[in-house]
Amino acid sequence: HFSFLVAVDLAVALLLRQLAVAYRDARQRAGRPWAEASVQLVKPEDAEKESAATTVAEGIEAVISPAFVGLFYLLNPLTVLSCVALSLQNIQHLAFVSAVCAAAAGKGGLSAIGLAFAFYVCPYTPLVLLVPCAALAFSQRAAH
């Protein structure tokens, strides 16, 4: 049972990394680097502060990478403790992340299957993701 939950956590971390890679690639296609799109540390008042904020953000870009996103989930103490406690909450995380990844890929059917599985595991919580996943899948399908 424990090894199954570890495998589920690894799958969630890999899916989160894949989602971060898709986000980075979309921002690069839009002409905005990862750091500019994801981290705004300081709201600059003038040009001098703007250059300092840009310098800090460029340094953070190497740290906040897609691999960091997956590792951050995997090494999160709450994730580790829920795995040690043999909680099935990790399966719901897998269903949520797979639904969002499928929607980001423009696959509305797979996204609906992931949301249906998440709804089966824990009722009412996936209702929050129903409209955003449908809109994301529709916009991604229209973009391709």
Secondary structure, DSSP 4 states (H G I P E B T S, - for coil): -HHHHHHHHHHHHHHHHHHHHHHHHHHHHTT--HHHHH------SSHHHHHHHHHHHHHHHTTS-HHHHHHHHHT-HHHHHHHHTT-THHHHHHHHHHHHHHHHTT-HHHHHHHHHHHHHHSTTTTHHHHHHHHHHHHHHHHH-
